[in-house]
Structures are given as C-alpha cells and as structure tokens.
C-alpha cells in the first residue's frame, strides 16, 4: 500500500517566527516558575517561625556584629547571606526565601552550562534542562514553601562534580570546601572526592616537590572553610562556636527520642520513636563507614571501571547510601542525591537513572507532606524499601563488568551511537 505523504504546514503566514515564539515560551515558563514560588512565599513553617525569622530579626537589630553571639546552628556563610537579606527591607519571610530563590536560579544556570558542555551540538537540550530544573518538586517545596537552603550546598556540590569530571581537581576541592562551609550534609560527597583524588594521584620522586602538589589538593577544601569563617571571627564570633556547629551536628543528641525522620534502614527494623534504640547509633556510623570502604575496595579490585561509572554511578551511590545507613537522618538529607539523580537522568538518558530519579522524588514527597501538612500518605517502612531498591539498582549497575554504550570523552565529544 502506498504510504501517504504528510502535508507540511505552511508557516509563511505565522505572526511570529519560530525563534521569537521559542523565546516567548521560555520567558513565559520562567515567569510561571517564579510565580509558582511567589504564590507560597507568605507561608511560614515551624522552622521559619522558631529559627530563621528570629535569626533574621537578630541581624536586623545588630547588623553583622550580631554574628558574634547569635544562637544559630547554621554555618556562618549562610548567616552572612541572612544578614545581607536584611538590607532588602522586605518582610522576614520574603527576604529569607529570596536567598533560596537566588540559588535556585543559579542552579538552573549551572544546569544549562553543564548541558551545553555535554550536548554542544544540541542547543535546545540545555535550555529544556535548565527550565525543567525549576520545576523539580522537592526543589520547589524546599525553597518557595519551606524556606530551607539545601539547594545552596547542593549547587556547590554540582559545580564541584562538574569540575572533577573535567579533571580540574583544584577547582573541585575549593568548591567542595564551599559546600561543606554552608552545610555539613555535603560530607556525603567526600568519599567520591577521595576516590577521584586517589585514582588520579601519581606520586613522583622526590615526594616533597612541586610535581606532587596534587597530593595536597584536599587541603584546599579545608583552607576554603577557614577563609569563609574569617569574617565571622573578625566580627567577634568565637572559633569554637563556628566549628562547634559541625561537632554538634555529628555528636550523639542524647535526649533525642528518634533515629531520624528519613526513609532509612532503621525504618525497617526498629521503632523510630523508642529512645532505647539510640544504642544503635554509633554501631550504625561504623557500619556506614565500613560500607564505604567496601565499595572502594570492591570497585577498584574486582570491577571493570569505566569513565561513565566514575562520573555518574559512583557519586550517586555515595550520596544515597550514606544517609540511608547513618542514624539521625532527616528527609532533606537525601536532597543532594535526588538532584544528582535527576541531573544524571537528563544528561545520560539511561533508564536506571530515570527510574532512580523518579522513585527518589516519589519517596521524598510523602515525607515532605508528613512534615509540612502532617499527612501520612505512605508508611515510612514502605518508603524505606523503595529507597533501598534504588540503592540496589545503582549498585547493581556499578558492579556490572560490561558497558552497553561506551563514552570515551564525556565533555566536548558526542556519545557513540548518536
């Protein structure tokens, strides 16, 4: 049977050209993403009421000198931004949420640059990726509604990953230091940083020479943290208070009656509200560390390593497996893993990243709803099982010894088969 030829639409009478229509559509969608956030900017959550707004008011009263004695468990780089926001002369809620909105915009710009680097010949893909990033459910809920700032340290982690993927370890470690300076949860990315440093370090004789300067790159992260703390020290904040924030976040909470609200392994075996289960906390920390060491050893020893696995699969596994097995984790501690999964799904279009990213959003949203609206849609053990399945999926692919589609150069070259 003769196939029908499709008739092409006559575009000569269109009011605007395709380019102008595309630009209008992009601008309209971005405006709608902003409007979506502004529509919930007046929402005041418990975290804002009891912590963020009082901190804002403290800076509004005392200026940056207030950083000397502010009772805050947030690291000082965020407190600098909070102080700057008081100069906008807006309501506390709006000013605080604008900080997060700014970094959401920066994140979208970063996604565009990464997409442009990965798909140099396809101009529309980076634009779609950047715009789509503004509609990530957990990103919207955390920023516009909740007023949380996890996108800030995640933004720096994504920038760090990008530099490390391009072999720029100096920049990578500095950006990692910035991420840690904002929030300790960035530490989940440390195993991947150490892996990249280990496999790319070649010691040459003499050891203490300029050719081995790469061995000291991790110190750049430490130096970055110290430098970012100096303004606070200059304005009178004790060093013990600055770095005591980190110690307070990793120490045993003692009076806590919960091992955390996240969908972790503990949801499967214990009563999370039973204070007696706190004895599991320290063994769990050692177990999580042992798990990281085991992943290192098995991956380096028994598995065929590929550029794809090094760049995409391994960092995501670390970002998911650590908060899953560590105690006292909250739902937001998986945020970086959720963002990386979506980014990797968009870049690679591999089915397991798409599945992982979708399931991570599906498990996060009920937990967010539980906090924000006290709505228990899904039982926490079910969500923990789904999280475990995602981790198993990523680990399964990492330890496969065959690669279905090789990528010789992730940056600047088109992928094979395309």
N, C-alpha and C positions, 0 to 999 in steps of 0.2 A: 504494500500500500504506500502510495506516495505521501511523504511527510508534508504537512502543511508548513509553509514558511510564515514565521511570525512577522507581522507588520510592525515596523519601527514607528514609534510615536513621533509625530512632527513637533520638534521643540523650538522651531523658529518663532512661534508666537508667544513663547513664555515671557511673562512680565519681567522676570529677573534671570540672570544667568545662573548656571549650576553653582558656580563659585560663591556668588552672593547669597543664594539660598542656603548653601552649606554653612557660611559664616553666620547668617541669621539664626539657623538652627542651633549652632554651637553656643552662641551668645544666649539664646533663649533657654537652653537646657542648663547652662551655668547659672543663670539668674534664678531658675526654678530650684536648683540645688541650694542656693543661698537663701531663697525664700522659705524653703523647707526647714532650714535651720532657724531662721528668724521667727518662724511661727511658734517655736517652742522655747525661745530664748528666755521667756519670763518664768519658765518652770524652775522651781527651787527644790532641789533634792536635799536629803538629810546631810549628805557630805558637804554641800554648799552651805547649808544653814549652820552647821556646827563647826566647820573648819575653814573653808575657802573664804566665805564672806567676812568672818572675824579677822582673818589674816589680812584681807584687803583693807578693812577698816583700820587695822593697826598701822599699815603703811600710809594710808590716807591721813592719819593723825601725826605720825612721827617721821614720815619720809623714809629715805633709805637708812637713816640712823636707827630706825626701828628694827632692822635686821639683827641688831646686837642682842636683843632679848625676846624676839618673837617666839612664841611657843608653837613651833611647827615641826612636823616630822617629814616635810618635803625638803628636798635638797635645794641648796641656795641658788642655782641657776634659774629654777622656776620662780623662786622668791624675787629675783631681780625682775623677771617679766611681770610679776604681780605688782611690784612697786611701779614699774613703768605704766601699767594699765591705769593706775590712779590718776595719771596726768591727762587721761582722756575726758575726765569729768562726766562720766556716764554712771548709770546705776551699777552697783557692785556686780550684780548677776551678769549684765551685758558685758561689762569690761572683762570679767573673768572668762566668759565664754568666747570672747573675741580672740583671746590668746590661742585657744584651741583652734578656732576658725582660721586664724592666720597660718598655723602649721598644717591644717588640712589642705589649704591652698598650696602651700609649699610642697606637700606630699604629692599632690596632683601634678605639679610642675616637674617634680622628680620622676614620677612615673612616665611622664611624657618624654623626658630626656633619655630614660632607660629604654623605653620602647623605640625611640628614634635611633638609638645606638644598636639595638637588636634587630630592628627592621628598617635599615637605611633606605631601602627602595620602595617602601610602602608607607606613604605619608599619612594615610588615613588611620592606620592601626594605632600609632602613638596617641593621636588625638582621641580616639574612641577609648583607649585605656585610661587616659588621664581623666576624661569626663566620667567614665564609669566608676572610677575610684571615689568620686564624690558621693556616690550612692551606695557604698558598702553599708549594709545595715548596722553592724556593730560600730563602725566609724561614726555614723550619724547619731546613734544612741549615746555613745560615749561623750561626744563633743557638744552638739547642739542641745541635747536634752539633759544629760547627766552633768556636763561641765567638767569631765575628767580630762587628764592631759597625757594619756598614754600614747597618743599619736606623736607627741614630741620626741620621746626617746626612740619610738619606732621609726620615725622619719630619719633620725641619725643612724639607726641600725641599717636601714635600707641603703642609705648613702654609703655606709661602711661596706656593706656586702658588694655594692657596685664597684667600689674601688678595689676591693680584694679580688673580685672576679677579673678585673683588668690587670692584675698583678701589681697594683700600686699599694704596697703594704704600709708605707709611711702614712699616706693619707688615710688608709683604712684604720690603723691603730689610733690616730688622732680623733677620727670621727667616732670610733668606739668609745674613746675616753669621754667625748661629749655626751654620748648616750648614757654611759654609766653615771656621769655627773648629774644628769637630770633624774634618773631613776635606776634603782638597783636591779630591777627586773631585767635590765639589759644584760645582766650577767649570764642569762641563759644562752647568750650568743658566744660566750667566752670559749667553750670547747671547740667550736668551729674556728674561731680566731687562732687558737693554739694549734689546731690541726694544720691550717694554712701556713702558719709560721714554721711549724716543724717540717712539713714536706718541702717547703721552698727555701729552707736554710741549708747552706753548704758551708761547712767550716773549712777555712783555708789557713795554712800556716804563714806567719805566726798568728796565733789566735787573737791576741790583743793588737789588731791592726785595722786600718781603715777598710780593708776588703771585707771584714766581718761585722761591719756596722749594723747589718740587718739583724744580727743576733740581739740587738738592744731595742728593736722596734717596739716590743711590748711596753717598754718604759715610757714611750711616747703617750700611751693612754694614761699612765699614772701622772705624768707631767701635766697633761691636759686637765685632769681632775684638780690638781693642785692650783694651776693657774686660774681656773674658773672659781676657785674658792677664795682667791686673794682679795677681791673687792669686799667680800663679807668680812674677812679678817681686818681689813683696813677700816671698816666701819664698826669694829668692836665686837664682832661675834667670835666667841672663843673657838679655837680649833677643835677642842674636844666636843663641842656641840655640833660643829659642821660634820665631822666624820663619825660622831656618835649616832647620827641618823642611820648610817649603814649598819652599825653594830646593833642598834635597836631593832632593825628590820630582820636580822638573821638570828637574834637571840631567842631563847625559849620564852614565849609570852607568859608562862607561869600560870596566871589566873584565867587564861583562855579556856573556854569550855568547848572548843571546836577545833578540828584539824583543818578547817578551811571550808569555803563555800563552793569551790570549783568542782567540776566533774572529774575527780581524780580517782586513783586506785582505791583510796580509803572509803569512797562511797560504796564500794562493792562488798566490803568485809566488816566494817565497824559502824557503830552508832556515832555519827559525827558530833553529836551533842553530849556525848558521855565524856566527862573530864578524865575518866580512868584511862582512856585510850591515848592520852598525851605521852605515855611511856613509849609509844611507837615513833615519836617524832625524831629522836636522834638516830635510832637504827635506820629509819627511812632516809635520812640525809646521807648516811654512809652507803646505803644500798644504791641511791641515785648516783653517787659519785662512782661506785663500782661499775654501774651500768654504763656510764660514760667511758670509763677506761676499757671495758669490754668491747664497746663499739669501736673504739680506736684500734684496739689490738686485732680484732677480727677483720675489720675493714682493710687495715694495712697489710695483714698477713695472708688472709685466705680469699680475698675477693679481688676480682679484676676491676681496678679503679678506672673510671672514665672522667673526662672533663665535665660531662653532664652531671654525673653523680656528685662530683666535688663541688660543683657550682650550685646545684639546685636541691638535690635529695638530702645530702648530709646536713646542711644548715637547718632545713625544715625539721628533720628528725630531732636534732638537739633542742630546737625551740619548743617542740611538743613533748618530748619525753621527760625533760627535767621538771616542768611544772606538774606533769602528771604523777610523778612518783615522789615529789617533795611534799612535806607537810605544810600546813597553814597557807595553802594557796587559795587565792580568790578568783572569781570568774574572769576578772580582767587580766589575769596573768598569762592567759593564752592569747591575748590580743595580737602580739607581735607575730606569733605563729599563724594566726588567722590571716593577717595582712600579707605575710610572705607567701602563704599558700595561694591566695588569690593572685598575687603578682606573678608567681611561677606558672599558674594555670593560664594566665593571659599571655605570658611570653612563650611558653613551650607548647601549649595546646595539647598536652598529654592527658590521657583520660584519668590517670590516677591522681594527678594534681587537681583536675576539675572535680573529681569525686571528693577528694580530701577537703578542698576549699568549701564545697557545698555543705558537707557534713559538719565541718567546724563552725560554720555560720549557724547551722541548724541546732547544734548543741549549745552555742553561746546565747542565742536569743531567748530560750526559756529561762536561763539563769539570770539574764538581764531583767526579764519580766518579773522574776521572783523578787528581785531587789526593788525595782522601780515601782511595780504595781502590786506586789505581794500576791502574784498569780503563779501558782504551781501547775504549769501546763503539763510538764513531763517529770516523772520521778527522777531524782538525781542519779540513782544507780543505772537507769537506762541510758542517760546521757553519758555516764562514765564508760559504759560498754561501747557506745558509739565512738567516743574518743579513743578508746583502746583499739578499736577496729581501724581507725585512721592511722594510728601509730604503727599498727601491724602492717598496713598497706604500704606505708612509706618504707618501713624496714625491709619488707619483702622485696621491694624493687631495688633498694640499696645493695642487697646481698645477692642479687642476680648476677651471674657471671657472663651474661650476654647482653649486648646492647642492640635493640632493634633498629635504631636510627642514630648513627654516629654524628657527633658535632665536633669538628676539628678546631674551629675558631668561633667562639660564641659572639664575639664582638667585631663587627665590620664585614663578616662574610655571610653569605646566605647559607641556610641549612641545606644539607644534602637531600636530594629528592624533591626540592622545590624549584 
